[in-house]
Amino acid sequence: MIITHLIYDTRSLRACSLTCYSWYIAAVHPLHHTLVVDIGSLDQKFRWPNPLRHMHVLGLLPLVKRFRIHRGCYRDQAIGFSPKLLFNRHIPRQLLALTNVRQLGIDYLNIPEFMPKIQQYFGHFLPTVRFLTLRAPKGSRRQIIYFIGLFQHLQDLQLLYDRVDSQDEPADDLTLIPTFVPPLRGRLTIKNFTRIGLLEDMINLFGGIRFRHIDLFNVTGMRLLLDACAKTLKSLRLHPGDIRGEGVSLECKQFTADDSTAVSSLQDFDLSRHISLQALRVTARSVYGAPDTASNLLKYVLSTIQSPAFSRVVVLYRDCDFHGVRSKGDSSWPPLRELSQAEATEEASRHRRRFEVLRQVHEARDFRLVLCADVWDPIGEYAVQMLRQAVAEEKANEGFDTFFLEPLVIYNPLRGGR
């Protein structure tokens, strides 16, 4: 029970592991649950393959359940993950010791460099991996789908690109067929994605996709994905405003969905076919944009929903939604300080405007409101405290009478859950 309370406190876990043999056995599993290796780090301690080699020598690799091959953003942009640059005769043997990995993440995977012997490098991950993250993978449509199809028990998939650009489609081998058809019944997250042909091939080669939760950030082919998951989708994360906080015009046939370069039609947000939908997730920044824009879009989306199971709207607050926490003009983390009276007033006003939009949306359709604080250290506790104060004030003013407000949900991505 003690270790459970300290499960995300690395320094305390290290101290516990030195206490005695029993405490070592209890602390060693969460201590080595996650392994991140950086292929572009300047620090030799974290640079590929040093962490992998050190943990292999100590026999700790079987304890790893979350393995990520990361590329730092300050190195040569040409660096990718390929066997020619980063593998020696020892690394395949060290990778074989990762027998219990459930979450696998690879940045800039160069799939053509691994073909046709790709299973020799990744085959030992196949029985255990349930969550796969690929950041800017390199390869043709069939090669990327073939790699995804290696994981026969895969549930969650993330395809992330750093920015939207013109991605030339490499020549494809139409005879390349996925080895397995993974279940793909968890969460799908796609960011800055324009390769609609890849999505079409994935749906065709896998006989459809059945994700229950979808997060789409600036994606071409949004309607295609939503239609493919019409019978299984339970929650959808909407991004009705762009990154500049500008609203969308419902009078136009097209508008910005998330980024200023992404254009979607209003019909893309029609959810009338999604018979299992239970919740909509929206970011706090997108709730309040140009006057009436966010509320009108949310009203439209809610009016299309026919699912009898729909009941919740989840508003996700991120650290950027707490303007008073950081010093103006300072990109680094400032020391936490008490807000001035003017800053506190402005922060409270910002929350009230968002709550007012939600009240307007609630008039169009009844739902339960859930506020979720998605915050990063070190401002987490301070930001959540400010949100709690705003909620308490709204309750005192009876602003949430018809919302049936649930308790505030705290979610910290660094700690992997609520």
C-alpha positions as CSV (number, residue, x, y, z in Angstrom):
1,M,0.0,0.0,0.0
2,I,2.9,2.4,0.7
3,I,4.4,1.7,-2.7
4,T,1.0,2.4,-4.3
5,H,1.0,5.9,-2.9
6,L,4.5,6.5,-4.1
7,I,4.1,4.9,-7.5
8,Y,4.9,8.1,-9.5
9,D,7.6,9.4,-7.1
10,T,10.8,8.1,-8.6
11,R,13.1,9.5,-5.8
12,S,11.0,7.9,-3.1
13,L,10.8,4.6,-5.0
14,R,14.6,4.5,-5.2
15,A,14.9,5.1,-1.5
16,C,12.4,2.3,-0.8
17,S,14.3,-0.1,-3.0
18,L,17.4,0.3,-0.8
19,T,15.6,-0.4,2.4
20,C,15.5,-4.2,2.4
21,Y,14.9,-7.1,0.0
22,S,11.1,-7.1,0.5
23,W,10.9,-3.4,-0.2
24,Y,13.1,-3.8,-3.2
25,I,10.8,-6.4,-4.7
26,A,7.8,-4.1,-4.1
27,A,9.4,-1.0,-5.6
28,V,11.3,-2.4,-8.5
29,H,8.3,-3.0,-10.8
30,P,6.9,0.6,-10.8
31,L,10.4,2.0,-10.8
32,H,11.3,0.3,-14.1
33,H,7.8,0.3,-15.6
34,T,8.8,2.9,-18.2
35,L,11.9,3.1,-20.4
36,V,12.6,6.0,-22.7
37,V,15.7,6.0,-25.0
38,D,16.6,9.1,-26.9
39,I,18.2,8.7,-30.3
40,G,19.1,12.4,-30.5
41,S,20.0,13.3,-26.9
42,L,23.2,15.2,-26.1
43,D,23.2,13.4,-22.7
44,Q,25.0,10.1,-22.9
45,K,23.0,8.8,-20.0
46,F,19.8,8.8,-22.1
47,R,21.2,8.4,-25.6
48,W,20.5,5.3,-27.6
49,P,21.4,2.5,-26.8
50,N,22.9,3.2,-23.3
51,P,19.8,2.9,-21.1
52,L,18.9,-0.3,-23.0
53,R,22.3,-1.8,-22.5
54,H,22.5,-0.8,-18.8
55,M,19.1,-2.3,-17.9
56,H,19.9,-5.4,-19.9
57,V,23.1,-5.9,-17.8
58,L,21.0,-5.6,-14.6
59,G,18.3,-8.0,-15.9
60,L,15.6,-5.3,-15.6
61,L,14.2,-5.2,-19.2
62,P,11.5,-7.8,-18.5
63,L,10.0,-5.3,-16.0
64,V,9.5,-2.7,-18.7
65,K,5.9,-2.3,-19.8
66,R,6.1,1.1,-21.5
67,F,9.0,1.5,-24.0
68,R,9.5,4.6,-26.1
69,I,12.2,5.3,-28.7
70,H,12.3,9.1,-28.7
71,R,14.1,11.6,-30.9
72,G,15.0,14.9,-29.3
73,C,13.9,18.0,-31.1
74,Y,17.3,19.7,-30.9
75,R,19.2,17.3,-33.1
76,D,19.7,16.8,-36.8
77,Q,16.3,16.5,-38.3
78,A,17.5,13.7,-40.6
79,I,18.0,11.3,-37.7
80,G,15.4,8.6,-37.8
81,F,15.1,5.1,-36.3
82,S,16.7,2.7,-38.7
83,P,18.9,-0.4,-38.3
84,K,21.7,1.0,-40.5
85,L,22.4,3.9,-38.2
86,L,21.4,2.7,-34.8
87,F,21.9,-1.1,-34.6
88,N,24.9,-3.3,-33.8
89,R,25.1,-7.0,-33.1
90,H,24.2,-6.6,-29.4
91,I,21.0,-4.6,-29.8
92,P,18.6,-7.3,-31.2
93,R,19.5,-9.5,-28.3
94,Q,18.8,-6.7,-25.8
95,L,15.5,-5.9,-27.5
96,L,14.5,-9.6,-27.1
97,A,14.6,-9.2,-23.4
98,L,11.7,-6.7,-23.5
99,T,9.1,-9.5,-23.1
100,N,6.3,-7.6,-21.3
101,V,6.0,-4.3,-23.2
102,R,2.4,-3.2,-23.5
103,Q,2.9,0.3,-24.8
104,L,5.4,0.9,-27.6
105,G,6.3,4.3,-29.1
106,I,8.7,5.0,-31.9
107,D,9.7,8.4,-33.3
108,Y,10.5,8.7,-37.0
109,L,10.5,4.9,-37.7
110,N,12.1,4.2,-41.1
111,I,10.1,1.2,-42.1
112,P,11.7,0.6,-45.5
113,E,15.1,0.2,-43.8
114,F,13.8,-2.7,-41.8
115,M,12.1,-4.5,-44.7
116,P,11.8,-7.4,-45.4
117,K,13.2,-8.7,-42.0
118,I,11.1,-6.4,-39.9
119,Q,9.7,-9.2,-37.8
120,Q,13.3,-10.2,-36.7
121,Y,13.5,-6.8,-35.0
122,F,10.0,-6.4,-33.6
123,G,8.6,-9.9,-33.5
124,H,9.0,-10.3,-29.8
125,F,6.7,-7.3,-29.2
126,L,3.8,-8.9,-31.0
127,P,2.2,-11.0,-28.3
128,T,2.2,-8.2,-25.6
129,V,1.8,-4.8,-27.2
130,R,-1.7,-3.2,-26.8
131,F,-0.8,0.5,-27.4
132,L,1.3,1.7,-30.4
133,T,2.4,5.2,-31.0
134,L,4.2,6.2,-34.3
135,R,5.5,9.7,-34.7
136,A,6.1,10.7,-38.3
137,P,6.8,7.1,-39.6
138,K,8.5,6.9,-42.9
139,G,7.2,4.4,-45.5
140,S,4.5,3.7,-48.1
141,R,0.9,3.2,-47.1
142,R,1.2,-0.6,-47.3
143,Q,4.4,-0.6,-45.3
144,I,3.0,1.4,-42.4
145,I,-0.2,-0.8,-42.4
146,Y,1.9,-3.9,-42.6
147,F,3.9,-2.8,-39.5
148,I,0.6,-2.0,-37.6
149,G,-0.7,-5.4,-38.6
150,L,2.2,-7.1,-36.9
151,F,0.6,-6.6,-33.5
152,Q,-2.2,-9.0,-33.4
153,H,-3.6,-7.8,-30.0
154,L,-3.3,-4.0,-30.7
155,Q,-6.1,-1.9,-29.2
156,D,-4.9,1.7,-29.2
157,L,-3.2,3.5,-32.0
158,Q,-1.6,6.9,-32.3
159,L,-0.3,8.4,-35.6
160,L,1.3,11.8,-34.9
161,Y,3.0,14.2,-37.2
162,D,4.8,17.4,-36.1
163,R,3.2,19.6,-38.7
164,V,1.1,19.5,-41.8
165,D,3.1,19.4,-45.0
166,S,2.9,17.8,-48.5
167,Q,3.8,14.2,-47.9
168,D,4.8,12.4,-51.1
169,E,3.4,8.9,-51.3
170,P,6.2,6.4,-52.0
171,A,5.8,3.7,-54.5
172,D,3.7,0.9,-53.0
173,D,3.9,-2.8,-53.1
174,L,0.3,-4.0,-53.5
175,T,1.3,-7.6,-52.6
176,L,2.3,-6.5,-49.1
177,I,-0.6,-7.8,-46.9
178,P,-0.7,-7.4,-43.1
179,T,0.1,-10.5,-41.1
180,F,-2.7,-10.0,-38.6
181,V,-5.9,-8.1,-38.3
182,P,-5.6,-6.3,-34.9
183,P,-8.7,-5.7,-32.9
184,L,-8.3,-1.8,-32.9
185,R,-11.1,-1.4,-30.3
186,G,-9.5,1.2,-28.0
187,R,-8.5,4.8,-28.7
188,L,-7.4,6.3,-32.0
189,T,-5.4,9.5,-31.9
190,I,-4.3,11.2,-35.1
191,K,-2.5,14.6,-35.4
192,N,-1.6,16.8,-38.4
193,F,-2.5,14.0,-40.9
194,T,-3.1,14.3,-44.6
195,R,-2.5,10.8,-46.0
196,I,-6.1,9.9,-46.5
197,G,-5.1,7.0,-48.8
198,L,-3.4,5.3,-45.8
199,L,-6.7,5.5,-43.9
200,E,-8.7,4.1,-46.8
201,D,-6.2,1.2,-47.1
202,M,-6.2,0.5,-43.4
203,I,-10.0,0.2,-43.4
204,N,-10.1,-2.0,-46.4
205,L,-7.2,-4.3,-45.4
206,F,-8.4,-4.7,-41.8
207,G,-12.0,-5.2,-42.8
208,G,-13.0,-2.0,-41.0
209,I,-11.9,-0.4,-37.8
210,R,-13.8,-0.5,-34.5
211,F,-12.4,2.2,-32.2
212,R,-14.5,3.2,-29.2
213,H,-12.7,6.6,-28.6
214,I,-11.3,9.0,-31.2
215,D,-9.2,12.1,-30.9
216,L,-8.6,14.0,-34.2
217,F,-6.2,16.9,-34.4
218,N,-6.1,18.6,-37.8
219,V,-6.9,15.5,-39.8
220,T,-7.8,15.2,-43.5
221,G,-10.4,12.4,-43.8
222,M,-12.2,13.0,-40.5
223,R,-15.6,12.0,-42.0
224,L,-14.1,8.7,-43.3
225,L,-12.9,7.7,-39.8
226,L,-16.1,8.7,-38.1
227,D,-18.2,6.7,-40.5
228,A,-16.0,3.7,-40.2
229,C,-16.6,3.7,-36.4
230,A,-20.2,4.7,-36.5
231,K,-21.4,1.6,-34.7
232,T,-18.7,1.4,-32.0
233,L,-17.7,5.1,-31.2
234,K,-18.4,6.0,-27.5
235,S,-16.5,9.2,-27.1
236,L,-15.2,11.9,-29.6
237,R,-12.9,14.7,-28.9
238,L,-13.9,17.9,-30.9
239,H,-11.6,20.8,-31.7
240,P,-14.0,23.5,-33.0
241,G,-11.4,26.3,-32.8
242,D,-8.0,26.7,-34.4
243,I,-4.7,27.0,-32.5
244,R,-5.0,30.8,-32.5
245,G,-8.3,30.7,-30.7
246,E,-10.2,32.1,-33.7
247,G,-13.7,30.9,-34.1
248,V,-15.3,29.2,-37.1
249,S,-18.2,30.6,-39.1
250,L,-21.2,28.4,-39.4
251,E,-22.5,30.6,-42.3
252,C,-19.7,29.3,-44.5
253,K,-19.7,25.9,-46.0
254,Q,-16.1,25.3,-44.8
255,F,-14.3,26.3,-41.7
256,T,-11.1,25.7,-39.7
257,A,-11.4,22.5,-37.7
258,D,-8.3,22.7,-35.6
259,D,-5.3,24.3,-37.3
260,S,-5.5,27.2,-39.7
261,T,-4.4,24.9,-42.5
262,A,-7.1,22.3,-41.9
263,V,-10.5,22.8,-43.5
264,S,-13.6,20.8,-42.7
265,S,-17.2,21.0,-43.8
266,L,-20.0,21.3,-41.3
267,Q,-21.3,17.9,-42.4
268,D,-18.1,16.4,-40.9
269,F,-19.5,17.0,-37.5
270,D,-22.8,15.2,-38.1
271,L,-23.0,12.4,-35.5
272,S,-26.5,11.1,-36.3
273,R,-25.2,7.6,-37.3
274,H,-23.2,7.0,-34.1
275,I,-25.6,4.9,-32.1
276,S,-23.3,4.2,-29.2
277,L,-21.9,7.7,-28.6
278,Q,-21.8,8.5,-24.9
279,A,-19.6,11.6,-24.5
280,L,-18.2,14.6,-26.3
281,R,-14.8,15.9,-25.2
282,V,-13.8,19.5,-26.0
283,T,-10.9,21.7,-24.9
284,A,-11.5,24.6,-22.6
285,R,-9.8,27.0,-25.2
286,S,-12.3,25.9,-27.8
287,V,-15.3,26.5,-25.6
288,Y,-14.9,30.3,-25.8
289,G,-13.8,31.7,-29.1
290,A,-15.4,34.4,-31.2
291,P,-18.9,35.4,-29.9
292,D,-21.4,32.6,-30.3
293,T,-19.1,30.6,-32.6
294,A,-18.2,27.8,-30.2
295,S,-21.6,27.5,-28.6
296,N,-23.3,27.4,-32.1
297,L,-21.0,24.6,-33.3
298,L,-21.5,22.6,-30.1
299,K,-25.3,23.1,-30.4
300,Y,-25.2,21.9,-34.0
301,V,-23.2,18.8,-33.0
302,L,-25.5,18.0,-30.1
303,S,-28.6,18.4,-32.2
304,T,-27.3,15.7,-34.6
305,I,-26.7,13.1,-32.0
306,Q,-29.4,10.3,-31.9
307,S,-27.6,7.9,-29.5
308,P,-29.8,7.1,-26.5
309,A,-26.6,6.5,-24.5
310,F,-25.3,10.1,-24.9
311,S,-25.1,11.9,-21.5
312,R,-21.8,13.8,-21.0
313,V,-19.9,16.7,-22.3
314,V,-16.3,16.7,-21.0
315,V,-14.4,20.0,-20.9
316,L,-10.6,19.4,-20.8
317,Y,-8.5,22.1,-19.2
318,R,-4.8,22.2,-20.0
319,D,-2.0,24.1,-18.5
320,C,-2.3,26.8,-21.2
321,D,-5.8,27.6,-20.0
322,F,-4.5,29.0,-16.8
323,H,-3.0,32.2,-17.9
324,G,-2.1,33.6,-14.5
325,V,0.3,30.8,-13.7
326,R,3.1,31.9,-16.0
327,S,4.8,35.2,-16.1
328,K,4.1,37.2,-19.2
329,G,6.8,36.9,-21.8
330,D,8.7,34.2,-20.0
331,S,8.7,30.8,-21.8
332,S,10.4,29.1,-18.9
333,W,8.6,27.9,-15.8
334,P,8.4,30.8,-13.3
335,P,8.3,30.4,-9.6
336,L,4.7,29.9,-8.4
337,R,3.4,33.1,-7.0
338,E,0.1,34.5,-5.8
339,L,-1.9,36.3,-8.4
340,S,-2.5,40.0,-8.1
341,Q,-6.0,41.2,-7.6
342,A,-6.2,42.3,-11.3
343,E,-4.9,38.9,-12.5
344,A,-7.2,37.0,-10.2
345,T,-10.2,39.0,-11.5
346,E,-9.2,38.4,-15.1
347,E,-8.8,34.7,-14.5
348,A,-12.2,34.4,-12.8
349,S,-13.7,36.3,-15.7
350,R,-12.2,33.9,-18.2
351,H,-13.8,30.9,-16.4
352,R,-17.2,32.7,-16.2
353,R,-17.2,33.3,-20.0
354,R,-16.6,29.6,-20.6
355,F,-19.3,28.5,-18.2
356,E,-21.7,30.9,-19.8
357,V,-21.1,29.3,-23.2
358,L,-21.7,25.9,-21.6
359,R,-25.0,27.1,-20.2
360,Q,-26.1,28.3,-23.6
361,V,-25.2,24.9,-25.1
362,H,-27.0,23.1,-22.3
363,E,-30.2,24.9,-23.3
364,A,-30.1,23.0,-26.6
365,R,-29.7,19.6,-25.1
366,D,-29.5,18.1,-21.6
367,F,-26.2,16.6,-20.6
368,R,-24.0,16.1,-17.6
369,L,-20.9,18.3,-17.4
370,V,-17.6,16.9,-16.4
371,L,-14.6,19.2,-15.9
372,C,-11.2,17.5,-16.5
373,A,-7.9,19.1,-15.5
374,D,-5.2,17.9,-17.8
375,V,-2.2,19.7,-16.3
376,W,1.5,19.4,-16.3
377,D,3.9,19.8,-13.4
378,P,5.0,22.0,-11.8
379,I,1.9,24.2,-12.1
380,G,-0.5,21.3,-11.7
381,E,-1.6,21.8,-8.1
382,Y,-1.8,25.5,-8.5
383,A,-3.8,25.4,-11.7
384,V,-6.2,22.8,-10.3
385,Q,-6.7,24.9,-7.2
386,M,-7.7,27.9,-9.4
387,L,-10.2,25.8,-11.3
388,R,-11.7,24.5,-8.1
389,Q,-12.2,28.0,-6.9
390,A,-14.0,28.9,-10.2
391,V,-16.2,25.9,-9.9
392,A,-17.0,26.7,-6.2
393,E,-18.0,30.3,-7.1
394,E,-20.2,29.1,-10.0
395,K,-21.9,26.6,-7.6
396,A,-22.4,29.4,-5.1
397,N,-24.1,31.5,-7.7
398,E,-26.3,28.6,-8.7
399,G,-24.8,28.6,-12.2
400,F,-24.7,24.8,-12.4
401,D,-28.2,24.0,-11.1
402,T,-29.2,22.1,-14.2
403,F,-25.8,20.6,-15.1
404,F,-25.7,17.8,-12.5
405,L,-22.0,18.6,-12.1
406,E,-19.8,15.6,-11.3
407,P,-16.8,16.0,-9.0
408,L,-13.8,17.6,-10.7
409,V,-11.7,15.0,-12.5
410,I,-7.9,15.5,-12.2
411,Y,-5.9,14.0,-15.0
412,N,-2.1,14.4,-15.2
413,P,-0.5,13.0,-18.4
414,L,2.8,12.7,-16.6
415,R,1.3,10.3,-14.2
416,G,-0.7,8.4,-16.8
417,G,-4.2,8.6,-15.4
418,R,-6.6,10.2,-13.0
